[in-house]
Amino acid sequence: MNPDVELPPDVAAKFPPKEAYKSAVFIDYKKDAEISDALKAAWAEAVGAK
């Protein structure tokens, strides 16, 4: 959830409590892009696709 956005109470009630977001880890998309090809190749080798 974005702390700068105020949701209507009925919508906010559908989300986990704010404390649950303290342990959230966000994806580093730049790092993901840097290792994506190597990860795909490693996975393909691990499952015998190559």
C-alpha positions, -999 to 999 in steps of 0.1 A, spaced: 0 0 0 11 35 -7 11 55 26 4 87 7 -30 73 -6 -60 73 16 -83 44 7 -120 43 14 -126 24 46 -143 -6 29 -114 -10 5 -88 -5 33 -104 -33 53 -95 -58 26 -58 -52 30 -35 -66 57 -28 -44 87 -1 -17 82 23 -36 105 24 -65 80 41 -43 55 71 -37 77 86 -70 66 78 -65 29 108 -67 5 105 -49 -28 121 -62 -60 152 -44 -73 142 -44 -109 176 -31 -121 194 -60 -104 167 -84 -116 174 -73 -152 211 -77 -147 209 -114 -136 178 -124 -156 196 -142 -185 220 -160 -161 191 -171 -139 171 -184 -169 201 -204 -181 208 -218 -147 171 -228 -142 170 -244 -177 202 -264 -169 188 -274 -134 156 -288 -148 173 -304 -179 158 -282 -205 191 -277 -223 
